Amino acid sequence: MWESGSEAGHEYGTGLLSSTKHSVKTEGFVQRGHSWYVATDIPSDFLVQIGEANFHLHKYPLLSRSGKLNRIINESRDPDLNKIVMDDIPGGPGAFELAAKFCYGIAVDLTAGNISGLRCASEYLEMTEDLEEGNLIFKTEAFLSYVVLSSWRDSIVVLKSCEKLSQWAENLQIVRRCSESIAWKACANPKGIKWSYTGRTAKISSPKWNNNVKDSSPSMNNQQVPNDWWFEDVSILRIDHFVRVITAIKVKGMRFELIGAATMHYATKWLPGLISETSTIQGDEASNSSISNSSTSTNGGTCWKGGLHMIVSGTKDESSSVQAKEQRMIIESLISIIPPQKDSVSCSFLLRLLRNANMLKVAPALVTELEKRVGMQFEQATLADLLIPSYDKSETMYDVDLAQRLVEHFLVQEQTESPSRQSFSENHMVGSNVNAKAKVARLVDSYLTEVSRDRNLSLTKFQVLAEALPESARTCDDGLYRAIDSYLKAHPTLSEYERKKLCRVMDCQKLSIDACMHAAQNERLPLRVVVQVLFSEQVKISNAIASSSVKSVDSHTQPMVINRKTLLEGTPHSFQEGWVSAKKDINTLKFELESVKTKYLELQNDMESLQKQFDKVMLKQKQTSAWSSGWKKLSKLMTNVESHHGHGLSPKVPISEEQNRKSTRRWRNSIS
């Protein structure tokens, strides 16, 4: 009995429930197949049929405590009515059996597993205080309020059991009260929580939500409880009840990072395809691909065997369509409860959720909302997550239009966030924006390189995605050049005009030396583009030489020079990255400039040596006078004549003329 305080406390603690009055003495119910009989000498005169279960009972104990049965029998035209069908009773045969035992005065053990069904069944049977004081509605309601809602685990179990009671549990506020109880305990100070409260330990017997749990050891009390201690327990709930709990937690002011982490934990538990590694799909295999997943079951959770495998493979099995509907509902619900703050969930999670949303044909409005969320933190995305296949009738292997929309959402978000960042300095704000755009530019270039291998990718789509970002986003166009070269390899039949149009998305002046060298020898590029590359490289070298000359002059004239280390410390990280790349280019240009200077010095030395030889020859010719040379010629001529007359030989050429001819030939050879 629950009338007195001591008896009520004892009865709450044991969970034993019995009626104060009974007119039929019995030792209990006896089950024979699908039929239940009362163990008594009095024959039954009333049959209650619930599905395949048949309860052979007596009218008086039921009518004295059930207003519904009273009304049915009194309103019936048949005074000898001895059978009734109640297939719509909440909780089914199990809940009715407990209610019938209560009517007969048999002790009923109330637990977190059966209290919700029994509470709804008592409401259905209208077992109110008007018929008997301390009737079933009052006692089940008291057990819920004083026992269940004070326990973390019991609140979870009761909320889990409400999945089969649908609207009855909602109308009786069982779902709301359990959700708020769970939310209150999840937001409590973690220092007061012991591990025996959660489902992480193997042996748990409905511990209470207080600090006097007898089975909690001192070692548990000293353990530091992490902030995510409640994730696993809450993740066993059905999606609609999980949404109710998360909504209540939001109202109580929990940090959005923890709410986002709990959402990701739930998604990885109920959407196994979200974390499975999928291989690259090519050609027509996109429509026949399968995403394998593992079955998940914890604390009574539902196992989804096969998961997305049966859905994507295109089978028409009824179970696969039901699973697809359930997963679609889960994705739509998760999108609606993700905190609106940036970085509440990872960008990788958002993109994988977006992949599944497109595959399962989620509502377009929710998909658009998810795309905007990705755009908020698009600079954190990776190429593997961005390669989302085309699940519609598109000819391309990957959803390039989706990538285009994500870039647009990112740019819109950047424009809307820039004026609102008043707490940061202007230089920091500009640096962060430039850094984010540079990361997105590298991601887009890598994405273009990957999707350009698809022969069905049109030139227009490639060009639109490449030009989606502003020119300031790319400090170097090497990644864009690789994507263009990859597209030219995969599309060898492009005309000269199409190749020129493709190359217009690239700025030749932003190519590195290695890219310029590769482009100068690339036969796939139009000739005009190759000339532009060579010209831009020549301009770079000229500017580098001029700037190095100016710096050398300034170093002699300026008494103080700013330390480069100090300058780098005061610049944003993005500019430091640009300086590192620019430093490599300048060092390369300096090396080439030094080699040119060395060759110039060698040529200058050769010229000086030739000039010295020429001066020596001219000096010798000036020292020899005309008269001396004339006498020498005459003496040599006379000598030749005498020898001719003496020996009978022909006259010879004068020696002086022969020497002059040789010297002249030697000088010509030296300057040629």
C-alpha positions in Angstrom: 0.0 0.0 0.0 1.2 3.5 -0.8 -1.0 5.5 1.6 1.6 6.0 4.3 4.9 7.7 3.7 7.0 4.7 5.0 5.0 2.2 2.9 5.2 4.4 -0.1 8.9 4.8 0.1 9.4 1.1 0.5 7.1 0.4 -2.4 8.9 2.9 -4.6 12.2 1.3 -3.8 11.2 -2.3 -4.5 9.0 -1.4 -7.5 6.2 -3.7 -6.3 2.7 -2.7 -7.1 -0.6 -4.2 -5.8 -4.2 -3.3 -5.5 -5.8 -2.6 -2.1 -9.0 -4.5 -2.9 -9.7 -7.8 -4.6 -12.7 -10.0 -4.7 -11.2 -13.0 -6.5 -8.5 -14.9 -4.6 -5.8 -16.1 -7.0 -2.2 -17.1 -7.0 -1.5 -15.6 -10.4 -1.9 -16.2 -14.1 -1.1 -19.3 -16.0 -0.1 -19.2 -19.7 -1.0 -22.0 -22.1 0.2 -21.2 -25.6 -1.3 -17.8 -26.5 -3.9 -17.9 -23.8 -3.7 -16.7 -20.2 -5.9 -18.2 -17.4 -6.5 -17.0 -13.8 -5.3 -19.6 -11.2 -8.6 -19.8 -9.3 -11.5 -22.1 -8.7 -14.1 -19.6 -10.1 -14.5 -20.1 -13.8 -13.8 -17.2 -16.1 -16.8 -15.3 -17.6 -15.0 -12.7 -19.7 -12.6 -13.0 -22.6 -10.3 -10.2 -23.8 -8.6 -10.7 -27.1 -5.5 -8.7 -28.1 -4.1 -9.9 -31.4 -3.3 -13.6 -31.0 -3.3 -13.4 -27.2 -6.5 -14.5 -25.3 -7.1 -13.5 -21.6 -9.8 -15.6 -19.8 -10.7 -13.3 -16.9 -13.6 -12.3 -14.7 -15.8 -9.2 -15.2 -16.0 -7.9 -11.7 -12.3 -7.2 -11.0 -11.9 -5.5 -14.4 -15.1 -3.5 -14.3 -14.4 -2.2 -10.8 -11.1 -0.5 -11.9 -11.5 0.1 -15.7 -13.8 2.9 -16.8 -13.4 1.9 -20.4 -14.6 -1.7 -19.9 -17.4 -0.4 -17.8 -18.6 1.9 -20.5 -18.3 -0.7 -23.2 -20.3 -3.2 -21.4 -22.9 -0.7 -20.2 -23.4 0.7 -23.7 -23.6 -2.7 -25.3 -27.0 -3.9 -26.4 -26.0 -7.4 -25.5 -26.4 -7.8 -21.7 -24.5 -11.1 -21.8 -21.5 -9.7 -23.5 -18.5 -11.8 -22.5 -15.9 -11.1 -25.2 -14.1 -7.9 -26.2 -11.3 -7.2 -28.7 -8.7 -4.5 -27.9 -6.1 -4.7 -30.5 -5.3 -0.9 -30.2 -4.3 -1.0 -26.5 -0.8 0.7 -26.1 1.8 -1.7 -24.8 0.1 -4.7 -26.3 -0.6 -8.0 -24.4 2.3 -7.4 -22.0 1.0 -4.1 -20.7 -2.6 -5.5 -20.4 -1.3 -8.5 -18.5 0.3 -6.2 -15.9 -2.9 -4.1 -15.7 -5.0 -7.2 -15.3 -2.8 -8.5 -12.5 -3.2 -5.2 -10.7 -6.9 -5.6 -10.9 -6.7 -9.0 -9.3 -4.4 -7.7 -6.5 -1.4 -9.6 -7.8 1.9 -7.9 -7.0 3.4 -6.2 -10.1 7.2 -5.4 -10.4 7.5 -1.9 -11.9 10.7 -1.3 -13.9 12.0 1.3 -16.3 11.3 -1.2 -19.2 7.6 -1.7 -18.5 6.5 1.5 -16.8 5.8 3.5 -20.0 3.7 0.8 -21.5 1.8 0.3 -18.3 1.2 4.0 -17.9 -0.3 4.3 -21.4 -2.4 1.1 -20.9 -3.8 2.4 -17.7 -4.8 5.6 -19.5 -6.3 3.6 -22.3 -8.3 1.5 -19.8 -9.3 4.7 -17.9 -8.2 3.4 -14.5 -8.8 6.6 -12.7 -9.2 7.7 -9.1 -13.0 7.9 -9.6 -13.3 4.2 -9.5 -10.8 3.4 -6.8 -8.4 5.4 -4.7 -4.8 4.6 -5.6 -5.8 3.3 -9.0 -3.2 2.3 -11.7 -2.9 5.8 -13.3 -2.0 7.4 -10.0 0.6 4.8 -9.1 2.3 4.5 -12.4 2.4 8.3 -12.6 4.0 8.5 -9.2 6.6 5.9 -10.2 7.5 7.9 -13.3 7.8 11.2 -11.4 9.7 10.0 -8.3 11.8 7.1 -9.5 12.3 7.2 -13.2 13.0 10.9 -13.7 15.5 10.9 -10.9 17.7 8.3 -12.6 19.8 8.9 -15.7 19.7 5.4 -17.0 16.0 4.9 -16.2 15.2 8.0 -18.1 17.1 6.7 -21.1 15.4 3.3 -20.9 11.9 4.8 -20.6 12.5 7.1 -23.5 13.7 4.2 -25.6 10.6 2.2 -24.7 8.4 5.0 -25.8 9.3 4.3 -29.4 6.6 1.6 -29.6 3.9 3.8 -27.9 3.9 6.6 -30.4 1.2 9.2 -29.8 0.2 7.9 -26.4 3.6 8.6 -24.9 3.5 12.1 -26.5 0.1 12.9 -25.2 0.9 11.8 -21.6 4.1 14.0 -21.7 6.4 11.0 -21.0 8.7 11.9 -23.9 8.9 15.5 -22.9 9.6 14.8 -19.3 12.2 12.2 -20.0 13.9 14.4 -22.6 14.1 17.3 -20.1 15.4 15.1 -17.4 18.1 13.7 -19.6 19.0 17.3 -20.8 19.2 18.5 -17.2 21.6 15.7 -16.2 23.7 16.1 -19.4 24.2 19.8 -18.6 25.0 19.2 -14.9 28.5 19.7 -13.6 30.6 16.6 -14.7 32.5 16.6 -11.4 29.4 15.3 -9.7 28.9 12.4 -12.2 30.1 8.9 -11.5 30.9 6.4 -14.3 28.2 4.0 -12.9 25.6 6.5 -14.1 26.3 5.9 -17.7 26.1 2.9 -20.0 29.8 2.6 -20.3 30.2 0.0 -17.5 29.0 -3.5 -18.1 27.1 -4.1 -14.8 24.4 -1.5 -14.1 21.2 -1.9 -12.1 19.3 1.4 -12.5 21.5 3.7 -10.4 19.9 6.9 -9.1 20.9 10.4 -10.0 22.5 11.4 -6.7 25.8 11.3 -4.9 25.0 8.4 -2.6 25.3 5.5 -5.0 26.6 2.5 -2.9 28.1 0.6 -5.8 30.4 3.4 -7.0 33.9 2.8 -5.8 36.3 5.5 -4.6 38.4 5.0 -7.7 35.4 6.0 -9.8 34.8 9.1 -7.7 38.4 10.3 -8.4 38.1 9.8 -12.2 38.0 12.9 -14.3 34.8 12.7 -16.4 35.1 13.9 -20.0 32.6 16.3 -21.5 31.3 13.7 -23.9 30.3 11.2 -21.2 26.6 11.3 -22.3 27.1 10.8 -26.1 26.9 7.0 -26.2 23.8 6.7 -24.0 21.9 9.3 -25.9 22.9 7.8 -29.2 20.7 4.7 -28.6 17.5 6.8 -29.0 15.4 7.0 -32.1 16.1 10.0 -34.2 12.9 11.9 -33.2 13.6 11.4 -29.5 17.3 12.3 -30.0 16.2 15.5 -31.6 13.9 16.2 -28.6 16.9 15.7 -26.2 19.3 17.8 -28.2 16.7 20.6 -28.4 16.2 20.5 -24.6 20.0 20.6 -24.2 20.2 23.6 -26.4 17.6 25.5 -24.4 19.7 24.8 -21.2 22.7 26.5 -22.8 25.2 23.8 -23.5 28.2 24.7 -25.6 27.6 24.4 -29.4 30.9 22.4 -29.8 29.5 19.6 -27.6 26.2 19.6 -29.3 27.9 19.3 -32.7 30.1 16.5 -31.4 27.1 14.6 -30.1 25.4 15.0 -33.5 28.4 13.6 -35.3 28.6 10.7 -32.8 25.0 9.9 -33.5 25.4 10.1 -37.2 28.4 7.7 -37.3 26.4 5.3 -35.2 23.2 5.3 -37.3 24.6 6.1 -40.7 27.4 3.6 -41.2 27.9 4.7 -44.8 28.9 8.1 -43.5 32.3 6.8 -42.4 32.9 4.0 -44.8 35.8 4.5 -47.3 34.5 4.6 -50.8 36.7 4.1 -53.8 36.7 6.4 -56.8 33.8 5.6 -59.1 34.4 5.8 -62.8 32.1 5.8 -65.8 28.8 4.1 -65.5 29.9 2.4 -62.3 28.5 5.4 -60.4 25.0 4.2 -60.6 25.9 0.6 -59.6 28.4 1.4 -56.8 27.8 0.1 -53.3 28.8 1.6 -50.0 29.4 -1.1 -47.5 28.7 -0.6 -43.8 28.8 -2.5 -40.6 25.7 -3.3 -38.5 25.4 -1.2 -35.4 23.7 -2.2 -32.2 24.3 -0.9 -28.7 22.0 -1.1 -25.7 19.1 -2.3 -27.6 19.7 -0.1 -30.7 18.4 -1.2 -34.0 20.7 -3.0 -36.4 20.8 -1.8 -40.0 22.3 -4.7 -41.8 23.3 -3.9 -45.4 22.5 -0.3 -44.9 23.4 1.7 -48.0 24.6 -1.2 -49.9 21.2 -2.4 -50.9 20.0 1.2 -51.5 22.7 2.2 -53.9 22.9 -1.1 -55.7 19.4 -0.4 -56.9 17.5 -3.4 -55.6 13.8 -3.1 -55.3 13.6 -5.0 -52.1 11.0 -3.6 -49.7 13.3 -3.7 -46.7 15.9 -1.6 -48.6 13.3 1.0 -49.3 12.3 1.2 -45.7 15.9 1.6 -44.7 16.3 4.3 -47.2 13.3 6.1 -45.8 14.7 5.8 -42.3 18.1 7.1 -43.2 16.6 10.0 -45.2 14.7 10.9 -42.1 17.8 10.7 -39.9 19.8 13.0 -42.3 17.0 15.5 -42.5 16.7 15.6 -38.7 20.4 15.9 -38.2 20.6 18.9 -40.6 17.9 20.6 -38.7 19.7 20.3 -35.3 23.3 21.1 -36.3 24.3 24.3 -34.4 24.4 27.3 -36.6 27.8 28.4 -35.3 30.9 27.9 -37.5 33.1 24.9 -36.6 30.4 23.3 -34.5 31.0 20.2 -36.7 33.8 19.4 -39.0 33.7 20.3 -42.7 34.5 16.7 -43.6 31.4 15.5 -41.7 29.2 18.1 -43.5 30.5 17.0 -46.9 29.9 13.3 -46.1 26.4 14.2 -44.9 25.9 16.1 -48.1 27.0 13.1 -50.2 24.4 10.9 -48.4 21.8 13.6 -48.7 22.2 13.7 -52.5 22.2 10.0 -52.8 19.0 9.5 -50.7 17.2 12.4 -52.4 16.8 14.6 -49.3 14.5 17.6 -49.4 16.1 20.3 -51.7 15.6 23.0 -49.0 17.6 21.0 -46.5 20.3 20.2 -49.0 20.6 23.9 -49.8 20.9 24.6 -46.1 23.6 22.0 -45.8 25.5 23.5 -48.7 25.5 26.9 -47.0 26.9 25.3 -43.9 29.7 23.8 -46.0 30.4 27.2 -47.5 31.0 28.6 -44.0 34.1 26.5 -43.5 34.9 25.4 -47.0 38.6 26.2 -46.5 38.8 23.1 -44.2 37.6 20.7 -46.9 39.7 18.0 -48.4 39.8 16.7 -52.0 38.6 13.2 -50.9 35.5 14.6 -49.3 34.8 17.0 -52.2 34.8 14.3 -54.8 31.0 13.7 -54.6 29.6 11.5 -57.4 26.7 12.6 -59.6 23.7 10.7 -58.4 21.3 12.3 -60.9 21.2 11.9 -64.6 24.3 14.1 -65.2 26.9 12.8 -67.8 29.8 13.8 -65.6 31.3 11.3 -63.1 31.5 13.9 -60.3 29.0 16.6 -59.3 30.8 19.6 -60.6 27.8 21.8 -60.3 27.7 21.1 -56.6 31.4 22.1 -56.2 30.5 25.3 -58.1 27.7 26.1 -55.7 29.9 25.4 -52.7 32.5 27.9 -53.9 29.7 30.5 -54.4 28.4 29.9 -50.9 32.0 30.4 -49.6 32.4 33.7 -51.4 29.1 35.0 -50.1 29.9 33.9 -46.6 33.3 35.7 -46.8 31.6 38.9 -47.9 29.1 38.8 -45.2 31.5 37.9 -42.4 34.2 40.5 -43.3 32.3 43.6 -42.1 31.2 41.8 -38.9 34.8 41.1 -37.7 35.2 44.3 -35.8 37.1 42.7 -32.8 40.1 41.9 -35.0 42.6 44.4 -36.5 42.2 45.2 -40.1 45.5 43.5 -41.1 44.5 40.3 -39.3 41.1 40.3 -41.0 42.6 40.8 -44.4 45.3 38.2 -43.8 42.7 35.5 -42.6 40.5 36.2 -45.6 43.5 35.9 -48.0 44.6 32.7 -46.3 41.2 31.1 -46.5 40.8 32.1 -50.2 44.3 30.7 -51.0 43.3 27.4 -49.4 40.1 27.2 -51.3 42.0 28.1 -54.5 44.4 25.2 -54.0 41.4 22.9 -53.3 39.6 24.0 -56.4 42.8 23.5 -58.5 43.2 20.0 -57.2 39.6 19.3 -57.8 39.8 20.5 -61.4 42.9 18.3 -61.9 40.9 15.3 -60.8 37.7 15.9 -62.6 39.4 17.1 -65.8 40.2 13.4 -66.6 36.5 12.9 -67.2 35.9 13.1 -71.0 32.3 14.1 -70.4 33.3 17.3 -68.6 32.5 20.2 -70.8 34.9 23.1 -71.4 32.3 25.5 -70.1 31.9 23.8 -66.7 35.7 23.7 -66.3 36.1 27.3 -67.2 33.3 28.5 -64.9 34.6 26.6 -61.9 38.2 27.8 -62.6 37.0 31.5 -62.8 34.7 31.3 -59.8 37.3 32.6 -57.5 38.7 36.1 -57.8 42.2 36.6 -59.3 43.6 37.7 -55.9 42.8 34.2 -54.5 45.7 32.7 -56.4 49.3 33.9 -55.9 50.6 31.2 -58.2 48.8 29.5 -61.1 50.8 26.3 -61.1 47.9 24.2 -59.8 45.6 25.8 -62.5 48.2 25.0 -65.1 48.3 21.3 -64.0 44.5 21.2 -64.3 44.6 22.7 -67.8 47.3 20.3 -68.9 45.3 17.4 -67.5 42.2 18.5 -69.4 44.2 18.8 -72.6 45.5 15.3 -72.2 42.0 13.9 -71.6 40.5 15.9 -74.5 42.9 15.7 -77.4 40.3 16.6 -80.0 39.9 20.2 -78.9 40.2 22.8 -81.6 42.7 25.6 -81.5 40.1 28.1 -80.5 38.9 25.9 -77.6 42.5 25.4 -76.4 43.0 29.2 -76.4 39.8 29.7 -74.6 40.8 27.1 -72.0 44.2 28.8 -71.4 42.6 32.2 -70.8 41.7 31.1 -67.3 45.4 31.0 -66.5 47.7 34.0 -65.9 51.1 33.3 -67.4 52.8 35.9 -65.1 51.8 33.8 -62.0 53.6 30.7 -63.2 56.8 29.5 -61.4 60.0 28.9 -63.3 59.5 25.1 -63.3 56.0 25.6 -64.7 57.3 28.0 -67.4 59.9 25.5 -68.4 57.3 22.8 -68.7 54.9 25.0 -70.6 57.6 26.1 -73.0 58.1 22.5 -74.1 54.4 21.5 -73.9 53.1 20.7 -77.4 49.5 20.6 -76.2 49.5 24.3 -75.5 48.7 26.9 -78.3 51.8 28.6 -79.7 50.5 32.0 -78.6 50.4 30.8 -75.0 53.9 29.5 -75.2 55.1 32.9 -76.4 53.3 34.6 -73.6 54.9 32.3 -71.1 58.4 33.0 -72.5 57.8 36.7 -72.6 56.5 36.8 -69.0 59.5 34.9 -67.8 61.8 37.4 -69.6 60.0 40.2 -67.9 60.4 38.5 -64.5 64.2 38.2 -65.1 64.5 41.8 -66.1 62.5 43.0 -63.1 64.6 40.8 -60.8 67.8 42.2 -62.2 66.6 45.7 -61.9 65.3 45.2 -58.4 68.5 43.5 -57.3 70.5 46.5 -58.7 68.3 49.0 -56.8 68.7 47.0 -53.6 72.4 46.9 -53.9 72.5 50.7 -54.4 70.1 51.3 -51.5 72.2 49.0 -49.2 75.1 51.4 -49.6 73.1 54.6 -49.2 70.8 53.7 -46.4 72.4 53.6 -43.0 69.8 51.2 -41.4 68.1 48.2 -43.0 65.0 46.5 -41.6 65.7 42.9 -40.4 63.9 40.4 -42.6 63.1 38.2 -39.5 61.4 41.2 -37.8 59.5 42.0 -41.0 58.2 38.4 -41.2 57.1 38.4 -37.6 54.9 41.4 -38.2 53.2 40.0 -41.3 50.3 37.6 -41.5 50.9 33.9 -42.1 49.6 34.0 -45.7 52.1 36.7 -46.6 54.9 34.7 -45.0 53.9 31.7 -47.2 54.0 34.0 -50.3 57.4 35.4 -49.2 58.8 31.9 -49.0 57.7 31.0 -52.5 58.9 34.4 -53.8 62.2 33.9 -52.0 62.8 30.7 -54.0 62.1 32.5 -57.3 64.4 35.3 -56.4 67.2 33.0 -55.4 66.9 31.2 -58.7 67.0 34.5 -60.6 70.0 35.6 -58.6 71.8 32.4 -59.6 71.1 32.9 -63.3 72.1 36.6 -63.0 75.5 35.6 -61.4 76.1 33.1 -64.3 75.4 35.8 -66.8 77.8 38.2 -65.0 80.5 35.5 -65.0 80.2 35.0 -68.7 80.3 38.7 -69.3 83.6 39.0 -67.3 85.1 36.2 -69.3 84.3 38.0 -72.5 85.6 41.2 -71.2 89.0 39.6 -70.3 89.3 38.1 -73.7 88.6 41.5 -75.3 91.3 43.1 -73.1 93.9 40.5 -74.1 93.1 41.0 -77.8 93.4 44.8 -77.4 96.8 44.4 -75.8 98.0 42.2 -78.7 96.8 44.8 -81.2 98.5 47.6 -79.3 101.9 45.7 -79.4 101.7 45.2 -83.1 100.9 48.8 -83.8 103.7 50.0 -81.5 106.3 47.9 -83.4 105.2 49.3 -86.7 105.5 52.9 -85.5 109.1 52.3 -84.2 110.4 51.3 -87.6 111.1 54.4 -89.9 110.6 54.6 -93.5 114.3 55.2 -94.4 115.6 52.3 -92.5 113.0 50.0 -94.0 113.9 51.4 -97.5 117.7 50.6 -97.0 116.9 47.2 -95.8 114.7 46.5 -98.8 117.5 47.8 -101.1 120.2 45.7 -99.5 118.1 42.6 -99.6 117.2 43.3 -103.2 120.9 43.6 -104.1 121.7 40.4 -102.3 119.0 38.6 -104.2 120.2 39.9 -107.5 123.8 38.9 -106.8 122.8 35.5 -105.8 120.7 35.2 -108.9 123.5 36.1 -111.2 125.9 33.9 -109.2 123.8 30.8 -109.2 121.5 31.2 -112.1 118.3 31.3 -110.1 115.1 33.3 -110.5 114.7 36.4 -108.4 113.0 35.9 -105.0 110.5 38.0 -103.2 112.0 40.4 -100.7 112.2 39.1 -97.2 110.6 42.3 -95.7 107.5 41.9 -97.8 107.2 38.2 -96.9 107.4 39.1 -93.2 104.8 41.9 -93.6 102.5 39.5 -95.3 102.9 36.9 -92.6 102.2 39.4 -89.8 99.2 40.7 -91.6 97.8 37.2 -91.9 98.5 36.4 -88.3 96.5 39.5 -87.1 93.6 38.6 -89.3 93.5 35.2 -87.8 93.6 36.5 -84.3 90.6 38.8 -84.7 88.4 36.5 -86.7 
